[in-house]
């Protein structure tokens, strides 16, 4: 499967334009959270309407997964914890969103929400346990906004800013691949990275850059080659050597 990973687009319309323009070149496009921007002068409802339209256009060209990030939370769930309720509308365009799964002959993709409290964390815990029983001998891929703590994919240049619970879940379930974002500078830092191996699990963080073209990772699960592209150039890795 040929996958395009982007994250943290933060309502940057030229970057959304770019992703839409190349979506058909991939079998799967993953937008791993923070499609909205809470610091924008554009009202959240207007941002949501525009991003939903972009996701719909992408989904008309290929399979699209969109998970939530901390900037995307616009409502509260039954437990009173914040969630990206607006993303549910994207499922009407065929986009796979929080709580969903993509099941193919060779892959199982689990789409995890950004959890904002212990009760929603339990929902993610159950989701991973349920999908663990379904994966079989297929490649298991998680979409999860934050990278794991302690990994160079969560390094800001001053400290690690990752997710401790993700570390525990990776240790418990050993997925093949986790696709993340959240920590913008990690791929650019001397002690950071865009790809890392945690146990047997490969973790990717696309990072973020300004301008009309986002940082992005292209991953080919058949050839075992991944590329990170930014304004600094292209870094290519053979996954077996990570």
N, C-alpha and C positions, 0 to 999 in steps of 0.2 A: 504494500500500500504506500502510495506517495502522499505525504502529509505536509501541509503548511501550517506552522505554528506562529501565531502572533498573540500579543497580549498588551494590555495597558495602552490601548489606543486613545483613551481619554478624550473622546469626542473630537478627535483631530480629523476633520472631514477629508483633507487630501489623502491621509493614510487609509481611511475607510474606502475612498475611491480606488486607491491602489489595490487593496485586497480584493475588492469586487472585480477589478479589471483582470486579475490573474487567477481568480478562483477556479475557472474551468481547467486550468493546467494541473490540478491536483485532484486526487480521489477523495481527500478529506481536508477541509479547512477548519482549524481549531482557533477560536478566539477565547483565550483563557483568562477572561475577567477584566474588569475595569474598562468597559466600553464607554461608560459615562464618566463625567468629571465634576465632582462636587464643587470645585473652585471656579467653574465656568460661569460667565455672565449670562449664559443661556439657561432659561428655566428648565428644571429637570424633566417636566412633562414634554417640553419641546425636544429636548435631547432624546428622550425615549422614542418619540414618534419617528425621528430621523434615523436613529440606530436600527429600529425595527424594520424600516424600509430598506436599509442597507443589507441587513441580515436576510431579508426576503429575496433581494436581488442575488446575493451570493448563493442562497439555497436553490435558486432557479438554475444554477450552473453546475453545482456539485453538492456533495454531502457536507453539511456544516454543523459543527458543535460550538455552542457558546455557553460557557459557565459564568457564574457571577463572581465579582470581586468586591472588595470593601467599598468602592465608589458606586457600586450598582444598587445598593440597598435602598428601597423606596417605600417599604411597607412592613407590617408586622404579621407574623404567622399566628397560628392558633396558640402557640406557646408564649406569645408576646415578644418574640425575638425578631430582629430585623432580617428581612429577606428581599431578594430582587424579584418581587412579584410580577413586574412588568415583562420579565423574560418569558413567562408562560405564554404570552401572546405570540412569541416567535415560533412556538411549536406549530401554530396554525399554518406557517409557511414551510413546515417540514424541518425546521431547525431542531436539533437535539439539545435540550437545555438541562438545567439542574435536576438531578435525580433520575435522568434518563440513561439509557444504554444503547449503544450501537453494536449489533450482533451480526458478524459476518462469518464466513466459513473459516477464516484464519485469525480473526481478531475479535476481541470483546473490548469495547471502549466504555468506560464508566465515567459519567459526568457528575462531578461533585460540586455542591453549592459552597459559597462562602458562608461558614457558620458563625453566628454572632452570639452564641450562648450555649450552655451545656445541653439543653434539650435538642437543639438542632444538631449539635455534635453527635448526639446519640442516633439521630436520623442517618447521618453519614456513616456512622459505625455499622448500623444495620444494613445500609446500602452496600457497603464493601463486603460484608459477610455474605449477603445474598448473592452478589456477583461472583464471589470466590467459589461458590457451589456450582456456578454455571460455566465457568471459563474452560474447564477441561484442559485439553492440550493446546488451546489457542493462545495467541499472544495477548496479554492483558495490558491495556493502556488506560491510565487514569488521566483525567483532566482536572486539575486542582490548582487554584489561583496562586497560592503561596508555595515557595519551595521549602524543603525540609531544613530545620535548624542544623547548624554545624557544617553544612555543605557550602562549598565555594559558590554555588548558585544562589546562596542567600547572603553573600558578603556585600556590604554597602561601601566598603573602603575603610570603615571604622568599627563595625560590629556585624555580627550575623543577625539577620532580621527574618528568620524563617519560622516554621511551624513545628513545634515539638510533637504534636499529635500525629502529624504526617510521618515523622520519624518512626513512631510506634506502629502506625498502620503498615508502613513499608516493611518493618521487621516482622510483623505478624503475617502479612499476606504475600510478600515478595512479588509485586507486579513486575512486569517486564519493563515498562516505561511509564514515567510520570511527566506530564506536560504542564509547565507552570509559567509564572511571570512574577508580578508584584514588586520584586526588588529590581528597580530600573537599572542601576549601574553595574550589577554583578558581572555581566560579560565583559565590561570595559576595565575592571579593576585588576591590578597586578596579582592579587591573591584571590580574585574571583574567577568565575567560569560560566560558560553557557551550557556546559554539559558536565555531569559528574556521575559516578557510580556509587550508590549507597547499598552495600551488600551486593546482591545480584541485580539490583534495579538501576536502570539508567534514568537520570533526572535531567530535564532540559528547562532552561529559563531563557526566553527570547530577549528579555531586557527591553529598554525603551530608548529612542533617540528622537530629537526634534526633526522637523522637516516633512516633506510630502511622502516619503517612503519609510515605512516602519522597519525596525530591526525584525528579523524573522529567521526561523529555522525551517529548513527543508529536510525532511526525514524520509528515507526510503527503507521500509522494513524488509524488503526482499533483497536488496543489494547490501544492506547493512551500512549505508553511508549517510552521514548527516552533515549539513552545512549551516553555519551561522553567517548571516550577511548583515552588514551595517555600513556606515559611512567610512569605517576603517578598512573595509574590504571583506573578503570571504575566508572563513576558516573551515576547513573540511576535516572530518574525522571518520575513521572506520570504527564502528561501534564496538567491535570485538576488542579493540585496543584501548578503550577508555578505562 
